Amino acid sequence: MAGLAILGTEFVFARQLLKKAKAGARAVGTRAGLCRANPEQEQPGPPEAAHKPAP
């Protein structure tokens, strides 16, 4: 019986991990979609500003 109980808890744990992974993938997907919709957000400034030394 102990083996069955351990398998049961592992199965529940795996299901919770899968749910979290799906939710995380959905969040990353929406973030990537927003970035693709607004390409100007990917380049905040002109490229020459990156080469100037910080004051």
N, CA, C and O atoms as CSV, one atom per row, in Angstrom:
chain,resi,resn,atom,element,x,y,z
A,1,MET,N,N,0.835,-1.201,0.000
A,1,MET,CA,C,0.000,0.000,0.000
A,1,MET,C,C,0.877,1.260,0.000
A,1,MET,O,O,0.513,2.269,-0.605
A,2,ALA,N,N,2.010,1.202,0.666
A,2,ALA,CA,C,2.856,2.389,0.755
A,2,ALA,C,C,3.346,2.797,-0.631
A,2,ALA,O,O,3.427,3.985,-0.944
A,3,GLY,N,N,3.674,1.801,-1.460
A,3,GLY,CA,C,4.140,2.101,-2.814
A,3,GLY,C,C,3.066,2.816,-3.623
A,3,GLY,O,O,3.359,3.745,-4.376
A,4,LEU,N,N,1.818,2.377,-3.462
A,4,LEU,CA,C,0.720,3.017,-4.187
A,4,LEU,C,C,0.545,4.458,-3.727
A,4,LEU,O,O,0.278,5.339,-4.544
A,5,ALA,N,N,0.692,4.706,-2.435
A,5,ALA,CA,C,0.531,6.069,-1.911
A,5,ALA,C,C,1.623,6.985,-2.483
A,5,ALA,O,O,1.357,8.129,-2.851
A,6,ILE,N,N,2.852,6.462,-2.550
A,6,ILE,CA,C,3.956,7.269,-3.089
A,6,ILE,C,C,3.698,7.571,-4.562
A,6,ILE,O,O,3.889,8.702,-5.009
A,7,LEU,N,N,3.264,6.558,-5.318
A,7,LEU,CA,C,2.965,6.773,-6.733
A,7,LEU,C,C,1.847,7.803,-6.893
A,7,LEU,O,O,1.893,8.637,-7.797
A,8,GLY,N,N,0.850,7.745,-6.021
A,8,GLY,CA,C,-0.269,8.690,-6.104
A,8,GLY,C,C,0.186,10.118,-5.888
A,8,GLY,O,O,-0.219,11.017,-6.624
A,9,THR,N,N,1.030,10.339,-4.879
A,9,THR,CA,C,1.489,11.709,-4.612
A,9,THR,C,C,2.382,12.194,-5.744
A,9,THR,O,O,2.329,13.369,-6.107
A,10,GLU,N,N,3.203,11.309,-6.311
A,10,GLU,CA,C,4.062,11.717,-7.425
A,10,GLU,C,C,3.208,12.108,-8.632
A,10,GLU,O,O,3.529,13.052,-9.354
A,11,PHE,N,N,2.112,11.362,-8.840
A,11,PHE,CA,C,1.240,11.655,-9.975
A,11,PHE,C,C,0.592,13.023,-9.799
A,11,PHE,O,O,0.517,13.803,-10.749
A,12,VAL,N,N,0.125,13.318,-8.593
A,12,VAL,CA,C,-0.500,14.622,-8.326
A,12,VAL,C,C,0.537,15.730,-8.504
A,12,VAL,O,O,0.247,16.773,-9.088
A,13,PHE,N,N,1.746,15.495,-7.996
A,13,PHE,CA,C,2.813,16.484,-8.113
A,13,PHE,C,C,3.132,16.751,-9.584
A,13,PHE,O,O,3.307,17.900,-9.989
A,14,ALA,N,N,3.206,15.679,-10.379
A,14,ALA,CA,C,3.507,15.833,-11.805
A,14,ALA,C,C,2.399,16.621,-12.503
A,14,ALA,O,O,2.671,17.442,-13.379
A,15,ARG,N,N,1.147,16.368,-12.110
A,15,ARG,CA,C,0.027,17.087,-12.719
A,15,ARG,C,C,0.113,18.576,-12.398
A,15,ARG,O,O,-0.142,19.418,-13.259
A,16,GLN,N,N,0.476,18.899,-11.142
A,16,GLN,CA,C,0.604,20.309,-10.755
A,16,GLN,C,C,1.732,20.973,-11.537
A,16,GLN,O,O,1.600,22.112,-11.987
A,17,LEU,N,N,2.850,20.249,-11.697
A,17,LEU,CA,C,3.967,20.801,-12.468
A,17,LEU,C,C,3.555,21.066,-13.907
A,17,LEU,O,O,3.925,22.083,-14.493
A,18,LEU,N,N,2.783,20.140,-14.473
A,18,LEU,CA,C,2.335,20.299,-15.853
A,18,LEU,C,C,1.438,21.526,-15.988
A,18,LEU,O,O,1.547,22.281,-16.955
A,19,LYS,N,N,0.550,21.719,-15.011
A,19,LYS,CA,C,-0.337,22.897,-15.038
A,19,LYS,C,C,0.488,24.179,-14.979
A,19,LYS,O,O,0.224,25.128,-15.717
A,20,LYS,N,N,1.500,24.202,-14.088
A,20,LYS,CA,C,2.342,25.395,-13.954
A,20,LYS,C,C,3.120,25.635,-15.246
A,20,LYS,O,O,3.270,26.775,-15.683
A,21,ALA,N,N,3.613,24.558,-15.852
A,21,ALA,CA,C,4.385,24.700,-17.088
A,21,ALA,C,C,3.503,25.255,-18.199
A,21,ALA,O,O,3.929,26.114,-18.971
A,22,LYS,N,N,2.263,24.756,-18.276
A,22,LYS,CA,C,1.341,25.257,-19.302
A,22,LYS,C,C,1.041,26.734,-19.072
A,22,LYS,O,O,1.029,27.517,-20.022
A,23,ALA,N,N,0.799,27.121,-17.825
A,23,ALA,CA,C,0.506,28.522,-17.504
A,23,ALA,C,C,1.725,29.394,-17.830
A,23,ALA,O,O,1.579,30.492,-18.368
A,24,GLY,N,N,2.911,28.907,-17.506
A,24,GLY,CA,C,4.126,29.656,-17.795
A,24,GLY,C,C,4.330,29.823,-19.291
A,24,GLY,O,O,4.706,30.901,-19.752
A,25,ALA,N,N,4.084,28.761,-20.054
A,25,ALA,CA,C,4.236,28.840,-21.507
A,25,ALA,C,C,3.233,29.839,-22.083
A,25,ALA,O,O,3.545,30.574,-23.020
A,26,ARG,N,N,2.025,29.857,-21.512
A,26,ARG,CA,C,1.010,30.792,-21.998
A,26,ARG,C,C,1.467,32.223,-21.722
A,26,ARG,O,O,1.312,33.095,-22.576
A,27,ALA,N,N,2.031,32.475,-20.531
A,27,ALA,CA,C,2.484,33.822,-20.176
A,27,ALA,C,C,3.632,34.248,-21.094
A,27,ALA,O,O,3.666,35.387,-21.560
A,28,VAL,N,N,4.560,33.344,-21.349
A,28,VAL,CA,C,5.685,33.669,-22.232
A,28,VAL,C,C,5.171,33.929,-23.645
A,28,VAL,O,O,5.654,34.831,-24.329
A,29,GLY,N,N,4.190,33.138,-24.082
A,29,GLY,CA,C,3.636,33.313,-25.428
A,29,GLY,C,C,2.987,34.671,-25.583
A,29,GLY,O,O,3.172,35.324,-26.610
A,30,THR,N,N,2.223,35.119,-24.584
A,30,THR,CA,C,1.568,36.422,-24.696
A,30,THR,C,C,2.616,37.527,-24.668
A,30,THR,O,O,2.481,38.529,-25.370
A,31,ARG,N,N,3.662,37.350,-23.861
A,31,ARG,CA,C,4.712,38.361,-23.804
A,31,ARG,C,C,5.424,38.455,-25.154
A,31,ARG,O,O,5.701,39.551,-25.643
A,32,ALA,N,N,5.719,37.294,-25.753
A,32,ALA,CA,C,6.377,37.293,-27.068
A,32,ALA,C,C,5.458,37.915,-28.110
A,32,ALA,O,O,5.916,38.639,-28.995
A,33,GLY,N,N,4.156,37.632,-28.005
A,33,GLY,CA,C,3.196,38.209,-28.949
A,33,GLY,C,C,3.158,39.723,-28.826
A,33,GLY,O,O,3.067,40.425,-29.833
A,34,LEU,N,N,3.227,40.233,-27.599
A,34,LEU,CA,C,3.220,41.690,-27.394
A,34,LEU,C,C,4.487,42.302,-27.981
A,34,LEU,O,O,4.436,43.377,-28.580
A,35,CYS,N,N,5.619,41.629,-27.814
A,35,CYS,CA,C,6.869,42.152,-28.354
A,35,CYS,C,C,6.801,42.201,-29.879
A,35,CYS,O,O,7.277,43.154,-30.495
A,36,ARG,N,N,6.202,41.162,-30.489
A,36,ARG,CA,C,6.101,41.134,-31.939
A,36,ARG,C,C,5.134,42.212,-32.441
A,36,ARG,O,O,5.310,42.769,-33.525
A,37,ALA,N,N,4.109,42.493,-31.627
A,37,ALA,CA,C,3.136,43.501,-32.041
A,37,ALA,C,C,3.744,44.906,-31.962
A,37,ALA,O,O,3.380,45.787,-32.742
A,38,ASN,N,N,4.680,45.114,-31.011
A,38,ASN,CA,C,5.312,46.430,-30.843
A,38,ASN,C,C,6.823,46.297,-31.040
A,38,ASN,O,O,7.559,46.257,-30.055
A,39,PRO,N,N,7.299,46.229,-32.267
A,39,PRO,CA,C,8.742,46.027,-32.470
A,39,PRO,C,C,9.592,47.189,-31.963
A,39,PRO,O,O,10.775,47.004,-31.678
A,40,GLU,N,N,9.006,48.392,-31.846
A,40,GLU,CA,C,9.810,49.529,-31.376
A,40,GLU,C,C,10.231,49.364,-29.914
A,40,GLU,O,O,11.184,50.006,-29.471
A,41,GLN,N,N,9.527,48.505,-29.156
A,41,GLN,CA,C,9.905,48.278,-27.762
A,41,GLN,C,C,11.197,47.467,-27.666
A,41,GLN,O,O,11.895,47.534,-26.654
A,42,GLU,N,N,11.522,46.698,-28.713
A,42,GLU,CA,C,12.729,45.872,-28.665
A,42,GLU,C,C,13.987,46.724,-28.792
A,42,GLU,O,O,15.019,46.393,-28.209
A,43,GLN,N,N,13.911,47.838,-29.561
A,43,GLN,CA,C,15.043,48.748,-29.678
A,43,GLN,C,C,14.691,50.070,-28.992
A,43,GLN,O,O,14.102,50.946,-29.625
A,44,PRO,N,N,15.039,50.233,-27.709
A,44,PRO,CA,C,14.620,51.430,-26.977
A,44,PRO,C,C,15.293,52.709,-27.478
A,44,PRO,O,O,14.719,53.791,-27.359
A,45,GLY,N,N,16.496,52.599,-28.033
A,45,GLY,CA,C,17.191,53.807,-28.470
A,45,GLY,C,C,17.996,53.550,-29.726
A,45,GLY,O,O,18.059,52.416,-30.200
A,46,PRO,N,N,18.613,54.589,-30.273
A,46,PRO,CA,C,19.467,54.398,-31.459
A,46,PRO,C,C,20.687,53.552,-31.104
A,46,PRO,O,O,21.164,53.614,-29.971
A,47,PRO,N,N,21.199,52.769,-32.039
A,47,PRO,CA,C,22.315,51.862,-31.713
A,47,PRO,C,C,23.591,52.605,-31.305
A,47,PRO,O,O,24.399,52.063,-30.552
A,48,GLU,N,N,23.785,53.839,-31.791
A,48,GLU,CA,C,25.029,54.543,-31.431
A,48,GLU,C,C,25.055,54.928,-29.947
A,48,GLU,O,O,26.131,55.147,-29.391
A,49,ALA,N,N,23.881,55.013,-29.296
A,49,ALA,CA,C,23.843,55.356,-27.878
A,49,ALA,C,C,24.499,54.263,-27.036
A,49,ALA,O,O,25.008,54.544,-25.951
A,50,ALA,N,N,24.492,53.030,-27.519
A,50,ALA,CA,C,25.071,51.918,-26.757
A,50,ALA,C,C,26.596,52.004,-26.733
A,50,ALA,O,O,27.227,51.460,-25.827
A,51,HIS,N,N,27.194,52.675,-27.711
A,51,HIS,CA,C,28.650,52.720,-27.793
A,51,HIS,C,C,29.244,53.867,-26.985
A,51,HIS,O,O,30.444,53.861,-26.710
A,52,LYS,N,N,28.436,54.847,-26.599
A,52,LYS,CA,C,28.954,55.975,-25.811
A,52,LYS,C,C,29.240,55.522,-24.377
A,52,LYS,O,O,28.450,54.774,-23.801
A,53,PRO,N,N,30.343,55.958,-23.801
A,53,PRO,CA,C,30.625,55.598,-22.397
A,53,PRO,C,C,29.655,56.293,-21.447
A,53,PRO,O,O,29.217,57.415,-21.703
A,54,ALA,N,N,29.331,55.626,-20.364
A,54,ALA,CA,C,28.404,56.215,-19.389
A,54,ALA,C,C,29.081,57.365,-18.666
A,54,ALA,O,O,30.263,57.259,-18.337
A,55,PRO,N,N,28.387,58.446,-18.410
A,55,PRO,CA,C,28.985,59.611,-17.719
A,55,PRO,C,C,29.276,59.309,-16.252
A,55,PRO,O,O,29.776,60.172,-15.531
